[in-house]
Amino acid sequence: MTRNFTQLSLDLAALCRNTALFIRQEAASFDRSKIEQKGLHDLVSYVDQETERRLVAGLRELLPEAGFITEEGTAGPDSHTEDFTWIIDPLDGTTNFVHSLPVYSISVALLYQKELVVGVVHEVNREESFRAVRGGGAFCNDLPIRVTDIADLGSSLIATGFPYKDFGKMSAYLQVLGAFMSRSHGVRRLGSAAVDLAYVAAGRCEGFFEFNLNSYDVAAGILLVREAGGHVTQFLEDGDPLFGREVVASNGHVHAEMQQAIGEFWQ
């Protein structure tokens, strides 16, 4: 089946932009007593769930034959299809949202025959729409974006995320964190992996690493980085950063240095 993935990406970006209006409206009067915990430090709110329902309904109109992988399960059980699968995080950065810290996003990507072909990360507060199409480049609010050409870790700004469960690797992670703190311009923790990856694609930082990630956290961001000229792998090998639970992304030039720093402490 032939699809115009560029047009689909534009339609997806419009859907995310419209859905983000709901998140902004709810943020103005959000009641923290309404949050739930899916697990240790893993928060969810009615905003996550309603946002996902709205996205799923819109995506079913765009591509009725597609299956879904969703964070909140509003589309029913995860349903990979042979051809099309939407991967959705309705509110990446829920903890930030709950605490009124303005870094959170909508992240939606499309798999076609196991390849990422469309991705959108919509940063809600700055109203920045990051969009990518396989083979068609990456954009922010429809302007082309590229990774930086910084060639060494020492001149790089690195983003990361802190684990909120599975603390068995905390010691190794802290050693890796220390290595990046001492070998780069600095390390930032924004609280939304989707935004971190979009910022690598847009040249706002040179690299990002995190573990214990799910496909919906990173799917759109992986495509953004790749289409902006960057590189995305697992920590110590190419592997499968989409479903492999760990991601290192970079502008490509500092990737080997990043993997070397991680490999000194990560087994």
C-alpha positions in Angstrom: 0.0 0.0 0.0 1.4 3.4 -1.0 1.1 6.2 1.5 2.0 9.9 1.4 4.0 9.9 4.6 4.8 13.6 4.3 1.1 14.5 4.2 0.4 12.0 7.0 3.1 13.8 9.1 1.4 17.1 8.6 -1.9 15.7 9.5 -0.4 14.1 12.6 1.3 17.4 13.6 -2.1 19.2 13.3 -3.7 16.5 15.5 -1.0 16.8 18.2 -1.2 20.6 18.1 -5.0 20.6 18.6 -4.8 18.0 21.3 -2.1 20.0 23.1 -4.7 22.7 23.6 -6.6 20.4 26.0 -3.4 19.8 28.0 -2.7 23.5 28.3 -6.3 24.2 29.4 -6.1 21.5 32.1 -2.7 22.6 33.3 -4.2 26.0 34.3 -6.5 24.3 36.9 -5.0 20.9 37.5 -5.8 19.3 40.9 -2.9 17.2 42.1 -5.2 15.1 44.3 -6.5 13.5 41.0 -3.2 11.8 40.2 -2.8 8.0 40.4 0.4 5.8 40.7 0.9 3.0 38.2 4.0 2.0 40.1 6.8 3.5 42.2 7.1 7.1 41.2 5.2 6.4 38.0 2.4 8.9 37.8 -0.7 9.1 35.6 -3.6 11.5 35.6 -6.9 11.9 33.8 -5.1 14.3 31.5 -2.8 11.6 30.2 -5.8 9.3 29.7 -8.1 11.8 28.0 -5.2 13.1 25.8 -4.5 9.5 24.7 -8.2 8.9 23.9 -8.3 12.0 21.8 -5.2 11.0 19.9 -6.4 7.4 19.3 -9.7 8.7 17.9 -7.9 11.1 15.6 -5.4 8.5 14.5 -8.1 6.0 13.7 -9.5 8.5 11.3 -6.1 9.1 9.7 -5.2 5.5 9.3 -8.1 3.1 10.1 -6.0 -0.1 9.5 -3.2 0.7 12.0 -2.6 -0.9 15.3 -1.5 0.8 18.5 1.2 0.7 21.2 0.0 3.2 23.8 1.2 4.1 27.3 -2.2 4.2 29.0 -3.9 1.4 27.1 -6.9 3.4 26.0 -6.8 1.7 22.5 -7.1 -1.7 24.1 -4.2 -4.3 24.2 -1.1 -3.4 22.2 -1.7 -4.4 18.6 1.3 -4.6 16.3 0.1 -5.1 12.7 2.0 -6.4 9.7 2.0 -2.9 8.2 1.1 0.1 10.4 1.4 0.6 14.1 1.0 3.9 16.0 3.2 4.4 19.1 1.8 7.0 21.5 2.9 8.8 24.6 0.1 11.2 25.3 2.0 13.2 28.0 5.7 12.5 28.2 6.8 14.3 31.3 3.7 13.7 33.5 5.7 14.4 36.7 6.7 17.8 35.3 3.0 18.4 34.4 1.8 17.5 37.8 4.3 19.9 39.5 3.6 22.7 36.9 7.2 22.4 35.6 6.8 23.4 31.9 8.6 20.7 30.1 6.3 18.0 28.7 5.2 16.8 25.3 3.0 14.7 23.1 5.0 12.0 21.2 3.5 10.0 18.4 5.3 7.8 15.8 4.3 5.4 13.0 5.9 2.1 12.3 5.5 0.8 8.8 6.7 -2.8 8.3 8.9 -2.4 11.4 10.5 0.8 10.3 9.8 4.3 11.8 8.4 6.4 9.0 6.7 9.3 10.7 7.2 11.0 14.1 6.0 14.1 15.9 7.0 15.5 19.2 4.9 18.4 20.3 6.3 20.4 23.2 3.2 21.8 24.8 4.4 24.9 26.6 6.6 26.4 23.9 4.2 25.2 21.2 7.0 23.7 19.2 6.1 21.0 16.8 9.0 18.7 15.9 8.2 16.5 12.9 10.1 13.9 10.9 9.5 11.7 7.9 11.8 8.9 6.9 13.9 10.1 4.1 12.3 13.5 4.2 14.2 15.3 6.9 13.3 16.8 10.3 11.5 20.1 11.1 10.5 22.4 13.9 7.4 24.4 13.2 8.0 23.5 9.6 11.5 24.9 9.5 14.3 22.3 8.7 16.5 21.3 11.7 19.9 19.6 11.9 22.1 18.3 14.6 25.2 20.3 15.4 28.7 19.7 14.0 30.4 19.8 17.4 33.1 17.1 17.1 34.2 16.4 20.7 32.5 15.6 23.9 34.4 18.3 25.8 32.5 20.9 23.8 29.1 19.2 24.1 26.0 19.6 26.2 24.4 16.3 27.2 20.9 15.5 28.2 19.8 12.5 30.3 17.0 11.1 32.4 17.0 9.8 35.9 15.5 6.3 36.6 12.4 6.3 38.7 12.3 2.5 39.1 14.7 -0.5 38.8 17.4 1.0 40.9 19.6 -2.0 40.6 21.8 -0.2 38.1 21.9 3.1 40.1 25.6 2.8 41.0 26.7 2.3 37.4 24.4 5.0 36.2 25.8 7.5 38.7 29.3 6.7 37.5 28.3 7.2 33.9 26.6 10.5 34.9 29.8 11.6 36.7 31.9 10.8 33.6 29.7 13.0 31.4 29.6 15.8 34.0 33.4 16.0 34.1 34.0 15.5 30.4 31.4 17.8 28.8 30.0 21.3 28.9 27.3 20.0 31.3 24.5 17.6 31.8 20.8 18.5 31.8 17.8 16.6 33.0 14.6 18.0 31.5 12.1 15.2 32.4 10.8 14.3 29.0 12.9 11.9 26.9 10.9 12.9 23.8 11.9 16.5 24.3 15.5 15.5 24.9 15.7 13.7 21.6 13.9 16.5 19.8 16.5 18.9 21.2 19.4 16.8 20.0 17.8 16.8 16.5 17.4 20.6 16.7 21.0 21.2 17.7 20.3 22.4 21.3 22.4 19.6 22.8 24.8 17.2 21.3 23.8 14.0 23.0 21.2 12.2 25.2 21.4 8.9 27.1 18.9 7.1 29.3 17.9 3.6 30.3 14.6 1.9 31.4 12.8 3.6 28.5 9.7 2.3 26.7 9.1 2.5 22.9 6.5 5.2 23.3 9.0 7.4 25.2 11.5 7.4 22.3 9.9 6.4 19.0 9.2 9.8 17.5 12.5 11.2 18.9 14.6 8.4 17.4 13.3 9.3 13.9 13.8 13.0 14.5 17.5 12.5 15.4 18.1 10.2 12.5 16.4 12.5 10.0 18.3 15.5 11.4 21.6 13.8 10.6 22.3 12.2 14.0 22.8 8.7 15.3 20.8 6.6 17.7 21.8 3.2 19.3 21.7 1.3 22.5 24.3 2.0 25.1 27.1 -0.3 23.9 26.0 -1.5 20.5 23.7 -0.7 17.6 21.0 -3.0 18.9 17.4 -1.9 18.9 17.0 1.5 20.6 13.2 1.4 20.0 12.4 -1.7 22.0 15.8 -2.2 23.7 15.0 -0.1 26.8 18.1 2.1 26.6 19.1 4.8 24.2 22.1 6.9 23.4 21.5 9.6 20.7 24.0 12.1 19.4 24.9 14.4 16.5 27.0 11.5 15.3 30.3 13.1 15.8 30.5 12.5 19.5 28.7 9.1 19.5 31.8 7.0 19.9 33.0 9.1 22.8 29.6 8.8 24.5 29.6 5.0 24.1 33.1 4.8 25.4 32.2 6.8 28.5 29.2 4.6 29.1 31.1 1.4 28.5 33.6 2.2 31.2 31.0 1.6 33.8 28.0 -0.1 32.2 27.9 -3.9 31.8 
